[in-house]
Amino acid sequence: MSTATIGSESNIGLTIRERDPLNLEYPFDQLDEFLTPNDLFYIRCHFKAPVLDCHDYKLSIYGAVETPLKISYEELLAMPCVTKPATLECAGNGRIFLVPQVRGAQWQLGAVSTAQWTGVPLTALLEKAGVDPHACEILFEACDIGTPKEEPIPPGEIRYARSLDIAKAKDVVIAYQMNGEELPLDHGFPMRAIVPGHYAMASVKWLTGIRILTEPFTGYWQTSDYGYWDFDENNNPMRRALGPMPLKSAIARPRTREFIPAGESYRVFGAAWGSETFVEQVELSADDGKTWNPVTLIDEAQPFVWRRWKFDWKVPAEKGTYILKSRATDGQGNVQPDHYDKRFGTYVIHHTFGIEVIVR
């Protein structure tokens, strides 16, 4: 496993997936604690991380509002705050498991992490500004800028921006702390949005603007990228934006192609997560999905965060290759699917896939 010392912080221990822009993966096989340490939290950048001075920082809230606002960093820190955990996952996490290989950063399992986020509830800011009753979306505007490398490439440099249905505002935090510490630069200093339950491209980093919209946003990061083709009720093709994270579980240990002693007990460890609902059950198969056994869930059931789990596997005495799989069920009875949904292209990889281990 390669390690990284590049970037704005010391990121030793993270796996390099891309250097430019900087994309580093959490070593998922080291999953142990509920919260991911800041220096091991995965990093996803579209462009070079901008360096902002918190003393000059202003967050603009404008658009379809009664009172446009520009709020300083100090003013935001002085407002009543909340602290809540949220699991963030890149929409391309698990891309390396797609066959044949597809374009994009070849994330394995670790483009997902969990932290405690402290900041101002978005609803408090919207109340101060006074939202137009006809508003339908909230646009988060970042200050990182550049030209995307992957098709379709826009004609010039663009800033990162992503919108959200206004009904989701009740869950959003405009965060300035991560696990009780000031936001690191690579994680959005001085301010970022945290949108619990949605893929992390919605949790915009280096946030400088919140624009209230009365019409849906159709920018690059909403339609060209982080979107997929679907059909409306009349069977007409329609471009839709990716949003909530679907139900998913993943095995942290053993690692792919790990050697395991025959006839012994091995503790399989992993996590499962989703969006608005919560993980109700996780099962493990040691025979490529032919039979399933319930695991022991470690964390309490709650939305927006993962539940760690464990299973003491009695390793067969017979040597050979075994395929381990995990699958989750949520509180509404939804079960993690067995197959990849090709509508999503290179994103939304949440089906059950095998971890091959060698018993010897």
N, C-alpha and C positions, 0 to 999 in steps of 0.2 A: 504494500500500500504506500503510495507516494504521500508526502506531507508538504505543507505549505508554510512558508514564512513570508509570503508576498502579501501585498495589500496594506491597508492603513493601520491594521492592528497585527499583532503576532497571532498567526492562525496555524501554529504548529499542531499537527494531528488531524487536520481536515484534508480530505482527498481532493486533489485538483481535477476538476472536470473541464474548465476553460481558464486561461490566464487573461485573455482580453476579449470580452469583459471578464471580470473576476467572478468565477462560479466554483464554489468549494462545497464539498459534501460532508455532512456529519457522519462519522464512523458508526453506522447503525449497529454494528456488532458489539459496540461498547455501551449500548443502551442499558441503563441500570436504574438511575433515579428518575422520578417523575418529571422534574424540570431539567432541561438541557443547559449546561453551563454556557455562558455567553461566548467563551472562546472556542466552543465546539458546535455552536448553533450554525446550521448551514447558511451559506451566503449565495444569494441570487442577484446578479446585477445585469442590467441591459446595456449600460454604458459605464464609463468611469465614474466612481463615486465623487460627487461634488463636495467641496469643503466649504462649509457655511460658518459664519461667525454668529454665535448666539446673541451677542450684544446688538447686532444690526438686524437680527431676524424679525420678520413680520409675517404673520399668517393672515392672508386675505380671505374674507368670507363675503362673497358678492354674488351677483346674478339676480335671480328672482327672490329678492329679500327686501324688507322694508328699510333696514338700516345696514348698509355695507360696513364691514368692520375690517380693521387692520390691528391685530393683537400681537404684542411683543412676546418674546420668550418668557420674560419675567412675569408678565401679566398672566400668561397661561399657567405658569408654575404656581401662581398665587390663587388660582381658582380651585374650588372643591374638586377633589380627584377620586378616582376609583382604581382598584387593583384587581385584575382578574387574569386567570390563566387562559391561554389559547394555543392550540396546536396549529402551526403554519406548515403548509406543504406546497411545493412547486407543482404546477399542473403537469409537468413532464416527469415527475418522480417515477422511477421504474422503467424508464424508456429503454434501458439496456436490455430488457427482457422481451422486447418486440422483435419478431422474426418475420421478414428480413429486417436488417438494421435500418433505422430511419434517421433522418437528419436531426440536428439539435444536440445539446449537451447530453452526454451519455450517463445520465443519472442512474445509479443502481437503486439502493433502498433509502439512502440517507438525505434526500432533499426534503426532509421533514424534521421538525424539532418543536419543542414546547417550552414556553417561558411564561413568567408572570409579567404582565404589562401594566404600567401605571401611567395614568394620564387623565385628560379631561373628557367626560362623556360628550360625544358629538351632539347629543340632544341639547346639552347646556349651551353650546355655541349657536345652534340653530335657534334656540329660544331668544338669545340676545339679539340675533340678526332679524328675526321675524320672517318666517318662510311664507312665500306666496302660496295660497291654497291650491293653485294649479300646478305646483311643482311636482315633478315625477321622478327625478333622478338627482343624485349628488355626484359631482365630478371632482375627483381628487387630482390635483395638479402637482407634479414634482418639478424639481429644478435640474434633474439630470437630463442631458441632451446628447444626441448623436444620431448616427445612421444605422439602422438595423442591418445585420449581415445576411439574414435569411430572407428568401422570397416570401411575399412580394416586397421589394425594397422601395420605400417612398422616394420621391424626387429630391429630397434634401433632408437636412437634419430636423429631427422632431424631438419634442420633450415627451417624457413619459406621463401619461394621463389615463385614468381609468374611472368609469362611472359605476354607480350602485343605485339600485332601486331605493327610493326614499324610505320605504317601509322598513328597511334593514338598519336605518340610522339608530334605532333603539339599542342595538348591540355594539355599536362602534365606539372605540376609544381612540382619541388623538393622543398618542403615547409619547412620553419623554424619558421613561425609564424602562429598563429591561432587567428582570430579576433583581430589582432594587438598586441597580446602577444606572448611571447616565447612558443613554443610547450610544453604542459604539458607532463610529462613522459608517462602517459597512452595513449597519442595520438601520440607518436612516437619520442620524443626528442632524439637526436637533429635534425634529418632530416627524412622526410617521403615523399613518392610519393603521389601526388593527381592526380587521373585519373578521370576527370569529366565525368559523364554519365555512368560509369561502376559501377557494384556492388563493395562495398568497399574492398573486399578482394584483388582487384587490386591495391588499394592505400596503398602500403606496408609501414609499420611503422618501425622505428629503422633501417633505410636504411643504409647499409654499402657498397653495391656493385651494379653497373649497368653493366651487361654483354651483349654485342651485339652478337646475335646468327645468324648463317646462316642456321640453321635447327630448326624446332619447338621444344619447350621445352616440355618434357613429364614427369616432376617431379610429386611428390605426390599431391601437391596443385593445379596442373593443370589437372590431370586426375583422380586419385583416389577420391580426395575430390574436391568440387567445379567444378564438371563435371556432364554430363548427357549423356544418350544413345540416339542416333539419327540414321538415316539411310542416306546413300549416294544415289547418283542418280541411282545406281544399286540395291538399297534396301538391301545393306549390313550394318549390325550394325556398328556404329562408335561412339567412345567416343569423345565428344566435351566439351570444356571448357565453363563455364558460362562467360558472358561478360557484354554487355550493360543492364542497367535497363530497363525493359519494362514499358509501360504506366501504371500509378497507381494513384488512389486517395484514401483518407482515411478520416474518420470522427474523429476529435479530441474531440469535444463536441457536443452532450452529450456523456457520458461514457456508456459502456454496463451496462444495468440494472439500469440506473439512473431513479429516480422518477421525473416526470415533471407534474406541475399543469395543470389540464384540462382547456381548453377554453382560455388559455393565449397565448402570443407570446413568442417563444423561438428562440434565435439566434443560429443556427447550424453553426459550424465552422470547417474547415478542411484544407487540402492541397492536391495538386496533383503534380506529377512529372514524369519524364521519362528520356530519354537519349539525343540523338543528336537533336531530334525535340523539340517542345515546346507545352505546354498545351494550347489548343485553347478554350476548353469549359469544364465545369463541370456541371453535373446535379445531382439533389437529388430526391430520392423517399422516401416517408413516408409510403408506403404500400407494402413493400417487392418487389419492382421492377415492380409493375403493371403500375404505371404512374410515369412520370419524369417531373421535373421542373428545368429550368436553375437557377444557382446560380450567385452571384455577385463575380467576380474575383477581388482580392485586388492588386496583384502584376503584374508588366509588364510581358509580355510573353518573355521568353528567355530560351535557352537550358541549361541543366545541373543543374538547380535549381528548387525548388518547387514554385508553385503559391498558396498562401493562398486564401481561399474563404469563403464566408458567405452566409447564407440563413435564412431569418426570417420566421420561421415555425409557421403558425397558428395552435396551438395545438387543436385537436378535443375536443369537449365537452364530447364525450363518453369515459368513462374510459376503460382501458384495456391495452393490450400489443401491441406495434407497432414496426415494423421493418424498420429502416432507412438504406438506401444504397446510396452511391455516385458512379458516374462513370465519367470518363474523356474521352475526345476526343482530339487528337493532331492535329497539323497543317497539317498533311498528311492524315487526315481522319480516322486514326486508333482509334478504340473504345476499352476501357477497357473491357476484356471478362467477361462473367457471370460465367464461370466455371474454376476450377483449372485444369491445364495441368499436368497430372500425370507423364509425361516423366521426369519432373524435380525433382522427389523424394521429398525431404524435403526442396527444395529451390524454388525461383521464385514464391512467393505467391502474385499475383497481381490481382486476380479476384475480382469482387464485392462480398462483404460478409456483412451480416446484423448486425447492431448494435441494439440490443433489448432494448427498453425503456418502462417504465411503466407509463402510464398516470393515474393520480388519483386526 
